[in-house]
Amino acid sequence: MAGAHVWKRPLLLYRISAPGGPVWGLGYGVFEAAGAARRARAELPAGLAGSHPWPHALADIGDRLVD
């Protein structure tokens, strides 16, 4: 999917710990405010937008990052 879409912002692929085991996350863009991140959801392809993404501060997930 990443190759078929022209991305307007940087992407970040990361892995975090979750109750059922590690999961992968996909970050899209760097924003100064959560409202700007929410508005940027309109830029996502339908397959990703349909998963109802929400903004997260990197500081909020930093302690959950895994190798």
C-alpha positions as CSV (number, residue, x, y, z in Angstrom):
1,M,0.0,0.0,0.0
2,A,2.8,2.4,0.8
3,G,4.1,2.3,-2.8
4,A,0.7,3.0,-4.4
5,H,0.1,6.2,-2.6
6,V,1.9,9.5,-2.8
7,W,2.7,10.4,0.8
8,K,2.7,14.1,1.6
9,R,4.4,13.7,5.0
10,P,7.1,11.6,6.5
11,L,6.2,8.0,7.6
12,L,7.4,6.3,10.8
13,L,7.1,2.5,11.3
14,Y,7.5,1.5,14.9
15,R,6.8,-1.5,17.2
16,I,5.3,-1.1,20.7
17,S,4.5,-3.4,23.5
18,A,0.8,-4.3,23.9
19,P,-1.1,-6.7,26.2
20,G,-1.2,-9.5,23.6
21,G,2.4,-9.0,22.5
22,P,4.3,-6.4,20.4
23,V,2.3,-4.7,17.6
24,W,3.4,-2.4,14.7
25,G,2.3,1.2,14.4
26,L,2.5,3.6,11.5
27,G,3.2,7.3,12.1
28,Y,2.3,9.9,9.6
29,G,3.7,13.4,9.7
30,V,4.9,15.7,12.4
31,F,2.4,18.2,13.7
32,E,2.4,21.1,16.2
33,A,-1.1,20.3,17.5
34,A,-3.4,17.3,17.7
35,G,-6.0,19.2,15.6
36,A,-3.6,19.5,12.7
37,A,-2.9,15.8,13.0
38,R,-6.7,15.0,12.9
39,R,-7.2,17.2,9.8
40,A,-4.3,15.3,8.1
41,R,-6.3,12.1,8.3
42,A,-8.0,13.3,5.1
43,E,-4.7,12.8,3.3
44,L,-4.6,9.1,4.1
45,P,-5.6,6.4,1.6
46,A,-9.0,4.9,2.3
47,G,-7.5,1.6,3.5
48,L,-5.7,3.4,6.4
49,A,-8.3,6.1,7.0
50,G,-10.9,3.3,7.5
51,S,-9.0,2.0,10.5
52,H,-9.9,5.2,12.3
53,P,-6.4,6.5,13.2
54,W,-6.0,9.0,16.0
55,P,-3.2,11.3,17.0
56,H,-0.5,10.3,19.5
57,A,2.4,12.3,20.9
58,L,5.7,10.5,20.4
59,A,6.4,11.1,24.0
60,D,3.3,9.1,24.9
61,I,4.5,6.0,23.1
62,G,8.2,6.3,23.6
63,D,8.3,4.2,26.8
64,R,6.4,1.4,24.9
65,L,8.8,1.1,22.0
66,V,10.4,-2.3,21.6
67,D,13.3,-3.7,19.5
